[in-house]
Amino acid sequence: MKPGVLGAALAMALACGAVHSDGNNLLTSPIGEGSEPAPPWHVVGLPKQTKPFTQFRVVSREGVRVLEVEAKLSYGNLVHDLPAGGKGNRLSWRWRVERGISAGDPNQRGGDDHPIAVCAMFDVPLASLPFVERQMLRAARSMSEDEVPSATLCYTWDERLAPGTAIESPFTRRVRYLVLRGQGDAQREWRREERDLRADFQRLFGDEAKGSPPLQAVAVAADADNTQGQSLALLADLVLQ
């Protein structure tokens, strides 16, 4: 993705689905009575963003209300902030891609777009970060009105990469991706995920921090501005425990 919330130094400000019956869910459902995601979910873009925002809408599909995520040459993140010291560790959801992104290489800045990503943002102590990245993070925080996490782990659906692939954002090491669905996975079919955040954090950020730092926020993201493309995805039953 690009300079700003999820690109360059500012990329870290990254920064749902149907109502879930589990009372242990630490996330408020974005599914309300209208077509807009319910609070406290809110859209976060790039600082002073002028390009179109990715659209997040509540729609009905097969008799169930779900979150629709549509990117058209756009960028945007739907964010749910968590109380200080968030301790949730298991994240689960259902998702499907209606129209993916086949152009570009996500390892390159010009191809770093995703039809959908579910992201967990962590509060890693600054002292754990390399000096240069520490300074960049301080600069990003001074320029952003939103909370800027020091480490963001994004689970993606990316038909260009094999499931299980782990990569860093080409704009910043503060954002790292784990592909859960990709080559060989059919589109327009629901898939269910359940992830151990502590284990995945260690896999992607274990070079910097041990254990699992506090969760700062959870986000749903999609963008298609670098590839100048379009994508459409659905998300449901997002639960943090």
TAQUILIN-V651207 format. One record per pair of residues at least 6 apart in sequence whose ideal C-beta (glycine too) atoms are under 6 Angstrom apart, sorted by the first residue. I is the first residue (numbers start at 1). J is the second residue. D is the distance in whole Angstrom. If there is no record, write none. Layout:
# TAQUILIN-V651207
i->[I | I]
j->[J | J]
d->[D | D]
This chain:
# TAQUILIN-V651207
i->[1 | 1 | 1 | 4 | 4 | 4 | 5 | 5 | 5 | 5 | 5 | 6 | 6 | 7 | 8 | 9 | 9 | 9 | 10 | 10 | 11 | 11 | 11 | 12 | 12 | 12 | 12 | 12 | 13 | 13 | 13 | 14 | 14 | 14 | 14 | 15 | 15 | 15 | 15 | 16 | 16 | 16 | 16 | 16 | 17 | 17 | 17 | 17 | 17 | 17 | 18 | 18 | 18 | 18 | 18 | 18 | 19 | 19 | 20 | 20 | 22 | 24 | 25 | 26 | 26 | 27 | 27 | 30 | 30 | 30 | 30 | 31 | 31 | 32 | 35 | 35 | 37 | 37 | 41 | 41 | 42 | 43 | 43 | 44 | 44 | 44 | 45 | 45 | 51 | 51 | 52 | 53 | 53 | 54 | 54 | 54 | 54 | 55 | 56 | 56 | 57 | 58 | 59 | 66 | 66 | 67 | 68 | 69 | 69 | 69 | 70 | 71 | 71 | 71 | 71 | 72 | 73 | 73 | 73 | 74 | 75 | 75 | 77 | 77 | 78 | 79 | 79 | 80 | 81 | 82 | 82 | 85 | 86 | 86 | 88 | 88 | 88 | 89 | 89 | 90 | 91 | 91 | 91 | 92 | 92 | 93 | 93 | 93 | 94 | 94 | 94 | 94 | 95 | 96 | 96 | 96 | 97 | 97 | 97 | 97 | 98 | 98 | 99 | 99 | 100 | 100 | 101 | 101 | 101 | 101 | 101 | 102 | 103 | 103 | 104 | 104 | 105 | 106 | 107 | 108 | 109 | 110 | 111 | 112 | 112 | 113 | 113 | 113 | 113 | 114 | 115 | 115 | 115 | 116 | 116 | 116 | 117 | 117 | 117 | 118 | 118 | 119 | 119 | 119 | 119 | 120 | 120 | 120 | 121 | 121 | 121 | 121 | 122 | 122 | 123 | 123 | 123 | 124 | 124 | 124 | 124 | 126 | 128 | 128 | 137 | 140 | 141 | 149 | 151 | 152 | 153 | 153 | 154 | 155 | 155 | 156 | 156 | 157 | 158 | 158 | 159 | 161 | 161 | 162 | 162 | 163 | 163 | 165 | 166 | 166 | 167 | 168 | 169 | 176 | 180 | 181 | 198 | 201 | 220 | 224 | 224]
j->[7 | 112 | 223 | 10 | 46 | 47 | 11 | 13 | 14 | 44 | 46 | 14 | 175 | 171 | 171 | 136 | 139 | 140 | 47 | 140 | 171 | 172 | 175 | 140 | 148 | 149 | 152 | 174 | 144 | 146 | 148 | 77 | 119 | 152 | 219 | 44 | 77 | 79 | 219 | 30 | 67 | 220 | 235 | 238 | 66 | 67 | 235 | 236 | 237 | 238 | 31 | 64 | 65 | 66 | 236 | 237 | 29 | 31 | 237 | 239 | 239 | 241 | 239 | 88 | 240 | 80 | 240 | 37 | 38 | 41 | 67 | 58 | 65 | 38 | 57 | 58 | 56 | 78 | 78 | 80 | 79 | 76 | 78 | 77 | 79 | 146 | 53 | 76 | 75 | 225 | 74 | 74 | 76 | 71 | 74 | 76 | 222 | 70 | 69 | 78 | 68 | 65 | 68 | 234 | 236 | 235 | 234 | 116 | 222 | 233 | 232 | 222 | 223 | 224 | 231 | 230 | 224 | 225 | 228 | 225 | 223 | 225 | 219 | 221 | 220 | 217 | 219 | 218 | 217 | 215 | 217 | 214 | 214 | 215 | 215 | 240 | 241 | 197 | 198 | 241 | 195 | 197 | 240 | 194 | 239 | 193 | 237 | 238 | 190 | 192 | 236 | 237 | 235 | 189 | 190 | 234 | 115 | 157 | 187 | 233 | 188 | 232 | 231 | 232 | 115 | 159 | 113 | 115 | 227 | 229 | 231 | 159 | 227 | 229 | 111 | 227 | 111 | 112 | 167 | 170 | 170 | 226 | 227 | 170 | 226 | 223 | 224 | 226 | 227 | 156 | 222 | 231 | 233 | 157 | 222 | 233 | 154 | 156 | 221 | 155 | 220 | 152 | 154 | 219 | 221 | 153 | 197 | 218 | 149 | 152 | 216 | 217 | 151 | 213 | 213 | 214 | 216 | 150 | 151 | 209 | 213 | 134 | 208 | 209 | 150 | 148 | 148 | 216 | 205 | 175 | 201 | 204 | 177 | 178 | 180 | 177 | 179 | 181 | 179 | 182 | 182 | 179 | 182 | 182 | 183 | 179 | 182 | 179 | 178 | 204 | 177 | 176 | 175 | 204 | 193 | 191 | 212 | 212 | 235 | 230 | 231]
d->[5 | 5 | 6 | 4 | 3 | 6 | 6 | 4 | 6 | 6 | 5 | 5 | 6 | 4 | 5 | 4 | 6 | 4 | 6 | 5 | 5 | 5 | 6 | 6 | 5 | 5 | 6 | 5 | 5 | 5 | 5 | 5 | 6 | 5 | 5 | 5 | 4 | 5 | 4 | 4 | 4 | 6 | 5 | 5 | 5 | 5 | 5 | 3 | 5 | 5 | 6 | 5 | 6 | 6 | 5 | 6 | 5 | 5 | 5 | 5 | 6 | 5 | 5 | 5 | 4 | 6 | 5 | 4 | 5 | 4 | 6 | 6 | 5 | 3 | 5 | 5 | 5 | 6 | 5 | 5 | 6 | 6 | 6 | 5 | 5 | 5 | 6 | 5 | 6 | 6 | 4 | 6 | 4 | 5 | 5 | 3 | 5 | 5 | 6 | 5 | 5 | 6 | 5 | 5 | 4 | 5 | 6 | 5 | 5 | 5 | 5 | 4 | 6 | 4 | 5 | 5 | 6 | 5 | 6 | 6 | 4 | 5 | 5 | 4 | 5 | 5 | 5 | 5 | 5 | 5 | 6 | 5 | 5 | 4 | 6 | 4 | 6 | 5 | 5 | 5 | 5 | 6 | 5 | 4 | 5 | 6 | 6 | 4 | 5 | 5 | 5 | 5 | 5 | 6 | 5 | 5 | 5 | 5 | 5 | 5 | 6 | 4 | 5 | 4 | 5 | 5 | 5 | 5 | 6 | 5 | 5 | 6 | 5 | 6 | 2 | 4 | 4 | 5 | 6 | 6 | 5 | 5 | 6 | 5 | 6 | 5 | 5 | 5 | 5 | 5 | 6 | 4 | 5 | 5 | 5 | 4 | 4 | 5 | 4 | 5 | 6 | 6 | 4 | 4 | 6 | 5 | 5 | 6 | 4 | 5 | 4 | 4 | 4 | 5 | 5 | 5 | 5 | 4 | 5 | 5 | 5 | 5 | 5 | 5 | 6 | 5 | 5 | 5 | 5 | 5 | 6 | 6 | 5 | 5 | 5 | 5 | 5 | 4 | 5 | 5 | 6 | 5 | 5 | 6 | 5 | 6 | 5 | 4 | 5 | 6 | 5 | 5 | 4 | 4 | 6 | 6 | 4 | 6 | 6 | 6 | 5]
